[in-house]
Amino acid sequence: MKVVIEKIKAIRKEKGYSHEYIAYQLNIGQVAYSKIEKGETKLTLERLIRIAEILETSVGTLLGIDTKTANQLELQQSLHQTNKEKFALIELLYKERLKEKDRIIEQMERTISKLL
C-alpha cells in the first residue's frame, strides 16, 4: 500500500494539485485526505478508482502495474479462459467417444451372441 500512496503523492505533486483540491474532488475534508496520503486511513477500491480519475491516470499506474504488464496479465487470463474452454471441449469429445465405443461393443456382443 505504501507504494500506491507514494505514487498518488508523486502524481498529485507532478500535476500541481493540492491536498485541498483532491479532498474537494473526493468530497472529503483536507485532513481526511491527508490521512490517506500518510497511510493512516485505509484506501478503499472505490476511492482508489476515484483518485485515479482525479489524477487522470489509471489504477494500474497507481498500483505500479505498467501497461505492458497489464496487457500481459490480460493476455494470460484470456489464454487461461481459452484453455479452459478447449479442455471442456476435449472432455466432451472424449465422453462422446467413450459412448460410441460402448455402443460398438454392445453391437459386437449382440452380433456374437446371434452367431453362437
Biotite code that builds the C-alpha atoms (Angstrom):
import biotite.structure as struc

atoms = struc.array([
    struc.Atom([0.000, 0.000, 0.000], chain_id="A", res_id=1, res_name="MET", atom_name="CA", element="C"),
    struc.Atom([2.922, 2.301, 0.686], chain_id="A", res_id=2, res_name="LYS", atom_name="CA", element="C"),
    struc.Atom([3.938, 2.146, -2.970], chain_id="A", res_id=3, res_name="VAL", atom_name="CA", element="C"),
    struc.Atom([0.428, 3.156, -4.034], chain_id="A", res_id=4, res_name="VAL", atom_name="CA", element="C"),
    struc.Atom([0.380, 6.107, -1.642], chain_id="A", res_id=5, res_name="ILE", atom_name="CA", element="C"),
    struc.Atom([3.801, 7.261, -2.848], chain_id="A", res_id=6, res_name="GLU", atom_name="CA", element="C"),
    struc.Atom([2.611, 7.028, -6.446], chain_id="A", res_id=7, res_name="LYS", atom_name="CA", element="C"),
    struc.Atom([-0.509, 9.072, -5.627], chain_id="A", res_id=8, res_name="ILE", atom_name="CA", element="C"),
    struc.Atom([1.623, 11.756, -3.928], chain_id="A", res_id=9, res_name="LYS", atom_name="CA", element="C"),
    struc.Atom([4.082, 11.891, -6.821], chain_id="A", res_id=10, res_name="ALA", atom_name="CA", element="C"),
    struc.Atom([1.405, 12.242, -9.484], chain_id="A", res_id=11, res_name="ILE", atom_name="CA", element="C"),
    struc.Atom([-0.560, 14.761, -7.406], chain_id="A", res_id=12, res_name="ARG", atom_name="CA", element="C"),
    struc.Atom([2.557, 16.917, -6.983], chain_id="A", res_id=13, res_name="LYS", atom_name="CA", element="C"),
    struc.Atom([3.511, 16.481, -10.641], chain_id="A", res_id=14, res_name="GLU", atom_name="CA", element="C"),
    struc.Atom([0.111, 17.826, -11.658], chain_id="A", res_id=15, res_name="LYS", atom_name="CA", element="C"),
    struc.Atom([0.346, 20.645, -9.127], chain_id="A", res_id=16, res_name="GLY", atom_name="CA", element="C"),
    struc.Atom([-2.758, 19.540, -7.207], chain_id="A", res_id=17, res_name="TYR", atom_name="CA", element="C"),
    struc.Atom([-3.082, 20.424, -3.528], chain_id="A", res_id=18, res_name="SER", atom_name="CA", element="C"),
    struc.Atom([-4.470, 18.244, -0.745], chain_id="A", res_id=19, res_name="HIS", atom_name="CA", element="C"),
    struc.Atom([-7.436, 20.597, -0.646], chain_id="A", res_id=20, res_name="GLU", atom_name="CA", element="C"),
    struc.Atom([-8.169, 20.134, -4.346], chain_id="A", res_id=21, res_name="TYR", atom_name="CA", element="C"),
    struc.Atom([-8.089, 16.327, -4.166], chain_id="A", res_id=22, res_name="ILE", atom_name="CA", element="C"),
    struc.Atom([-10.109, 16.337, -0.931], chain_id="A", res_id=23, res_name="ALA", atom_name="CA", element="C"),
    struc.Atom([-12.726, 18.588, -2.543], chain_id="A", res_id=24, res_name="TYR", atom_name="CA", element="C"),
    struc.Atom([-12.944, 16.290, -5.580], chain_id="A", res_id=25, res_name="GLN", atom_name="CA", element="C"),
    struc.Atom([-13.352, 13.279, -3.254], chain_id="A", res_id=26, res_name="LEU", atom_name="CA", element="C"),
    struc.Atom([-15.976, 15.156, -1.238], chain_id="A", res_id=27, res_name="ASN", atom_name="CA", element="C"),
    struc.Atom([-13.989, 14.710, 1.981], chain_id="A", res_id=28, res_name="ILE", atom_name="CA", element="C"),
    struc.Atom([-12.097, 17.074, 4.253], chain_id="A", res_id=29, res_name="GLY", atom_name="CA", element="C"),
    struc.Atom([-8.469, 18.012, 3.712], chain_id="A", res_id=30, res_name="GLN", atom_name="CA", element="C"),
    struc.Atom([-7.472, 16.321, 6.988], chain_id="A", res_id=31, res_name="VAL", atom_name="CA", element="C"),
    struc.Atom([-9.175, 13.097, 5.863], chain_id="A", res_id=32, res_name="ALA", atom_name="CA", element="C"),
    struc.Atom([-7.276, 13.196, 2.576], chain_id="A", res_id=33, res_name="TYR", atom_name="CA", element="C"),
    struc.Atom([-4.037, 13.955, 4.363], chain_id="A", res_id=34, res_name="SER", atom_name="CA", element="C"),
    struc.Atom([-4.563, 10.798, 6.445], chain_id="A", res_id=35, res_name="LYS", atom_name="CA", element="C"),
    struc.Atom([-4.914, 8.799, 3.221], chain_id="A", res_id=36, res_name="ILE", atom_name="CA", element="C"),
    struc.Atom([-1.556, 10.072, 1.974], chain_id="A", res_id=37, res_name="GLU", atom_name="CA", element="C"),
    struc.Atom([0.044, 9.372, 5.347], chain_id="A", res_id=38, res_name="LYS", atom_name="CA", element="C"),
    struc.Atom([-1.296, 5.820, 5.277], chain_id="A", res_id=39, res_name="GLY", atom_name="CA", element="C"),
    struc.Atom([-3.352, 6.415, 8.421], chain_id="A", res_id=40, res_name="GLU", atom_name="CA", element="C"),
    struc.Atom([-6.615, 5.672, 6.623], chain_id="A", res_id=41, res_name="THR", atom_name="CA", element="C"),
    struc.Atom([-7.159, 2.566, 4.532], chain_id="A", res_id=42, res_name="LYS", atom_name="CA", element="C"),
    struc.Atom([-7.745, 3.267, 0.881], chain_id="A", res_id=43, res_name="LEU", atom_name="CA", element="C"),
    struc.Atom([-10.870, 1.572, -0.487], chain_id="A", res_id=44, res_name="THR", atom_name="CA", element="C"),
    struc.Atom([-11.024, 0.341, -4.054], chain_id="A", res_id=45, res_name="LEU", atom_name="CA", element="C"),
    struc.Atom([-13.761, 2.860, -4.839], chain_id="A", res_id=46, res_name="GLU", atom_name="CA", element="C"),
    struc.Atom([-11.665, 5.703, -3.501], chain_id="A", res_id=47, res_name="ARG", atom_name="CA", element="C"),
    struc.Atom([-8.576, 4.468, -5.375], chain_id="A", res_id=48, res_name="LEU", atom_name="CA", element="C"),
    struc.Atom([-10.570, 4.442, -8.600], chain_id="A", res_id=49, res_name="ILE", atom_name="CA", element="C"),
    struc.Atom([-11.838, 7.965, -7.928], chain_id="A", res_id=50, res_name="ARG", atom_name="CA", element="C"),
    struc.Atom([-8.326, 9.237, -7.129], chain_id="A", res_id=51, res_name="ILE", atom_name="CA", element="C"),
    struc.Atom([-7.070, 7.723, -10.394], chain_id="A", res_id=52, res_name="ALA", atom_name="CA", element="C"),
    struc.Atom([-9.840, 9.590, -12.231], chain_id="A", res_id=53, res_name="GLU", atom_name="CA", element="C"),
    struc.Atom([-8.978, 12.878, -10.499], chain_id="A", res_id=54, res_name="ILE", atom_name="CA", element="C"),
    struc.Atom([-5.274, 12.420, -11.275], chain_id="A", res_id=55, res_name="LEU", atom_name="CA", element="C"),
    struc.Atom([-6.177, 11.468, -14.855], chain_id="A", res_id=56, res_name="GLU", atom_name="CA", element="C"),
    struc.Atom([-4.280, 8.199, -14.651], chain_id="A", res_id=57, res_name="THR", atom_name="CA", element="C"),
    struc.Atom([-5.107, 4.522, -14.397], chain_id="A", res_id=58, res_name="SER", atom_name="CA", element="C"),
    struc.Atom([-5.498, 2.388, -11.309], chain_id="A", res_id=59, res_name="VAL", atom_name="CA", element="C"),
    struc.Atom([-2.805, 0.173, -12.846], chain_id="A", res_id=60, res_name="GLY", atom_name="CA", element="C"),
    struc.Atom([-0.401, 3.096, -12.813], chain_id="A", res_id=61, res_name="THR", atom_name="CA", element="C"),
    struc.Atom([-1.186, 3.823, -9.163], chain_id="A", res_id=62, res_name="LEU", atom_name="CA", element="C"),
    struc.Atom([-0.661, 0.144, -8.339], chain_id="A", res_id=63, res_name="LEU", atom_name="CA", element="C"),
    struc.Atom([2.658, 0.191, -10.155], chain_id="A", res_id=64, res_name="GLY", atom_name="CA", element="C"),
    struc.Atom([1.466, -2.013, -12.988], chain_id="A", res_id=65, res_name="ILE", atom_name="CA", element="C"),
    struc.Atom([2.614, -0.627, -16.300], chain_id="A", res_id=66, res_name="ASP", atom_name="CA", element="C"),
    struc.Atom([0.553, -1.006, -19.460], chain_id="A", res_id=67, res_name="THR", atom_name="CA", element="C"),
    struc.Atom([2.749, -3.801, -20.778], chain_id="A", res_id=68, res_name="LYS", atom_name="CA", element="C"),
    struc.Atom([2.324, -5.805, -17.577], chain_id="A", res_id=69, res_name="THR", atom_name="CA", element="C"),
    struc.Atom([-1.417, -5.158, -17.535], chain_id="A", res_id=70, res_name="ALA", atom_name="CA", element="C"),
    struc.Atom([-1.677, -6.308, -21.159], chain_id="A", res_id=71, res_name="ASN", atom_name="CA", element="C"),
    struc.Atom([0.337, -9.436, -20.336], chain_id="A", res_id=72, res_name="GLN", atom_name="CA", element="C"),
    struc.Atom([-1.953, -10.213, -17.398], chain_id="A", res_id=73, res_name="LEU", atom_name="CA", element="C"),
    struc.Atom([-4.995, -9.720, -19.619], chain_id="A", res_id=74, res_name="GLU", atom_name="CA", element="C"),
    struc.Atom([-3.484, -11.984, -22.285], chain_id="A", res_id=75, res_name="LEU", atom_name="CA", element="C"),
    struc.Atom([-2.682, -14.655, -19.691], chain_id="A", res_id=76, res_name="GLN", atom_name="CA", element="C"),
    struc.Atom([-6.246, -14.526, -18.364], chain_id="A", res_id=77, res_name="GLN", atom_name="CA", element="C"),
    struc.Atom([-7.588, -14.773, -21.906], chain_id="A", res_id=78, res_name="SER", atom_name="CA", element="C"),
    struc.Atom([-5.341, -17.750, -22.681], chain_id="A", res_id=79, res_name="LEU", atom_name="CA", element="C"),
    struc.Atom([-6.342, -19.404, -19.421], chain_id="A", res_id=80, res_name="HIS", atom_name="CA", element="C"),
    struc.Atom([-10.022, -18.988, -20.311], chain_id="A", res_id=81, res_name="GLN", atom_name="CA", element="C"),
    struc.Atom([-9.375, -20.285, -23.842], chain_id="A", res_id=82, res_name="THR", atom_name="CA", element="C"),
    struc.Atom([-7.537, -23.303, -22.424], chain_id="A", res_id=83, res_name="ASN", atom_name="CA", element="C"),
    struc.Atom([-10.421, -23.998, -20.041], chain_id="A", res_id=84, res_name="LYS", atom_name="CA", element="C"),
    struc.Atom([-12.837, -23.859, -22.978], chain_id="A", res_id=85, res_name="GLU", atom_name="CA", element="C"),
    struc.Atom([-10.596, -26.167, -25.049], chain_id="A", res_id=86, res_name="LYS", atom_name="CA", element="C"),
    struc.Atom([-10.316, -28.596, -22.157], chain_id="A", res_id=87, res_name="PHE", atom_name="CA", element="C"),
    struc.Atom([-14.093, -28.646, -21.754], chain_id="A", res_id=88, res_name="ALA", atom_name="CA", element="C"),
    struc.Atom([-14.493, -29.351, -25.474], chain_id="A", res_id=89, res_name="LEU", atom_name="CA", element="C"),
    struc.Atom([-11.878, -32.121, -25.397], chain_id="A", res_id=90, res_name="ILE", atom_name="CA", element="C"),
    struc.Atom([-13.585, -33.633, -22.361], chain_id="A", res_id=91, res_name="GLU", atom_name="CA", element="C"),
    struc.Atom([-16.935, -33.548, -24.158], chain_id="A", res_id=92, res_name="LEU", atom_name="CA", element="C"),
    struc.Atom([-15.449, -35.200, -27.268], chain_id="A", res_id=93, res_name="LEU", atom_name="CA", element="C"),
    struc.Atom([-13.772, -37.830, -25.108], chain_id="A", res_id=94, res_name="TYR", atom_name="CA", element="C"),
    struc.Atom([-17.052, -38.684, -23.391], chain_id="A", res_id=95, res_name="LYS", atom_name="CA", element="C"),
    struc.Atom([-18.774, -38.946, -26.779], chain_id="A", res_id=96, res_name="GLU", atom_name="CA", element="C"),
    struc.Atom([-16.032, -41.314, -27.972], chain_id="A", res_id=97, res_name="ARG", atom_name="CA", element="C"),
    struc.Atom([-16.499, -43.451, -24.858], chain_id="A", res_id=98, res_name="LEU", atom_name="CA", element="C"),
    struc.Atom([-20.239, -43.665, -25.518], chain_id="A", res_id=99, res_name="LYS", atom_name="CA", element="C"),
    struc.Atom([-19.555, -44.584, -29.141], chain_id="A", res_id=100, res_name="GLU", atom_name="CA", element="C"),
    struc.Atom([-17.076, -47.259, -28.024], chain_id="A", res_id=101, res_name="LYS", atom_name="CA", element="C"),
    struc.Atom([-19.660, -48.703, -25.620], chain_id="A", res_id=102, res_name="ASP", atom_name="CA", element="C"),
    struc.Atom([-22.291, -48.795, -28.399], chain_id="A", res_id=103, res_name="ARG", atom_name="CA", element="C"),
    struc.Atom([-19.879, -50.609, -30.721], chain_id="A", res_id=104, res_name="ILE", atom_name="CA", element="C"),
    struc.Atom([-19.031, -53.142, -28.014], chain_id="A", res_id=105, res_name="ILE", atom_name="CA", element="C"),
    struc.Atom([-22.721, -53.756, -27.358], chain_id="A", res_id=106, res_name="GLU", atom_name="CA", element="C"),
    struc.Atom([-23.348, -54.250, -31.101], chain_id="A", res_id=107, res_name="GLN", atom_name="CA", element="C"),
    struc.Atom([-20.446, -56.667, -31.347], chain_id="A", res_id=108, res_name="MET", atom_name="CA", element="C"),
    struc.Atom([-21.676, -58.625, -28.304], chain_id="A", res_id=109, res_name="GLU", atom_name="CA", element="C"),
    struc.Atom([-25.178, -58.898, -29.825], chain_id="A", res_id=110, res_name="ARG", atom_name="CA", element="C"),
    struc.Atom([-23.744, -59.996, -33.162], chain_id="A", res_id=111, res_name="THR", atom_name="CA", element="C"),
    struc.Atom([-21.542, -62.605, -31.458], chain_id="A", res_id=112, res_name="ILE", atom_name="CA", element="C"),
    struc.Atom([-24.439, -63.925, -29.371], chain_id="A", res_id=113, res_name="SER", atom_name="CA", element="C"),
    struc.Atom([-26.572, -64.311, -32.533], chain_id="A", res_id=114, res_name="LYS", atom_name="CA", element="C"),
    struc.Atom([-23.795, -66.241, -34.232], chain_id="A", res_id=115, res_name="LEU", atom_name="CA", element="C"),
    struc.Atom([-23.437, -68.626, -31.314], chain_id="A", res_id=116, res_name="LEU", atom_name="CA", element="C"),
])
